[in-house]
Amino acid sequence: MATTDRYRDANGNWVDGGTDWFTVKTWGNLAENALYSLHKGDPIIASGKLRMETWTTAEGAERCAMVLTASAVGHDLNLCTVMRRPSVQQEKRRMQDTDNGDSVKSSSSSPYEMAPEADEEIATESTVTASRESEPVF
């Protein structure tokens, strides 16, 4: 995830400040829903536990990065609107119920395809890049 401070100069023009980069890790249902909901460049809000991760490369160089292990991720509604749809897990259950012949209220066809490993437990790390825009685009 990237965040860039923006401000107006003396002439009223938007000016970009420095950009800070963070790795956002998500797991389980959150990772799966983020995969189908968020795209590079989407303005997002993420909350969770922030920490510095350090490691040593194969060449012996020390590296570090700011990492947010997210407990919640979503679109920033200051900059966009969102149409809610069932979670990936709810859609899987609906499809299973339909396959089993159960009577299920029909919802519109899924706007996303199910991943091949749809019946497996998801333990995916998802990294999302977001940008802050000065004004929403409609």
N, C-alpha and C positions, 0 to 999 in steps of 0.2 A: 504494500500500500504506500502511496506517496501523498504527501500533503505539501502544498505550496502556499505560503502566505501571500495575500494580495492586498494591495492598498491603492488608494487614489493619490496621485501626485497633485501638485499645486494647480495644474490645469484641469484636474478632474478625470484624467486618464488612468485606467487600471495599470498597475505595475506589479509584475511578479517578483516576489522576494525569493529567498532560498527554498530549496525543496528538501524535505526530510523523508527518508525511506524506512519502512518498517516491514518485516515479515509478519504476516498474519496466519496463524495456524488454526485450523478448525478440524474437528473430529466427528465421527458418527453421523447422526442425522443432520447436524448443522453443516458439516462438510458436503454432504450429498445435496441438501437443499441449496446451499450457496453455489455449488457447481452448476445447477440448472437455472439459478436466478440472477447471478451476478456476472457481469462481463467487464473486460478491461476498459477502463475509462469511466465506468459508472461511479457517480458520487455515492459513497457509502459512509455508514457509521458503524464502528466496531467497538465493542467493549470486552474487557477481560483482564487477564493478568499480564502486565508488561514487565519484561526482564531483559537483561543483556546476556546473550549467549556468546561464549568464546570457544574457539577451537584452534588447532594447529594444523596447517596444511601439510601435504606430503613433503613439501620442500622445507618444512620447519618454520614457516612464517606464522605468527600469531594473527588471528582474525577475530572480529567481533561484529555482532549485529543486534539491533533492537528487535525483539520478537514479542508479539502480542498473541498469547494463546486465548482465542476468542471464546466467550461464553454466549455472545449474541452478535449478529451481523445483519445489516439491512441497508436498504437504500436511504439516502439522505433526502427526506421529503421537503427540505428547504429548496432543493434544486431539481426535483423531478416528482412525478406522480407514479403510483404503482397500482396495478390491478392485481388483487389477491386471487390466488388459485390454490387448490389443495396441495399439500406438501407431497413430495415424492413418495413418502411412506403411505399417506392416505390414498394416493392414486394406485399404488401397488395393491393395497387391500381391496380397493374397489374392483380392480381388474381381476384379482383372485376370486372375489365373491361372484363376479360375472362369469368367470370360467367354471366355477363350481355350480352354476345354474341358479344361484340365489337371485332373488328379486332385489335389484338395487336401483335406486333412483338414478336415472341417467344424467350424467353431467356432460358438458361439451367434451369433444374429443381432446385428448391430452395435447397441450402445445409443445410437449417435449417427448422424446423417445426414451423408453426405459433402457438403462444400461444393461449389458449382457449379464452382469453379476447381480442382477436385481434382487435375487433371493438370498444373497450372502450378506453377512454383517459388514458394514462399511467402516473402514478405518483409514480414511483418506486425509491427506494433508492438502489443503487448498490454499493457494496464494492468489490474492486479488490485488490488482492495481486500480486505484481510484484517483480521480482528479477533482479539484474544486474549480467550479466555474463561477464567473462573476455574476451571471444572470442565467435563469433557466431558459432553455430553448424549447419552444412549443411548436 
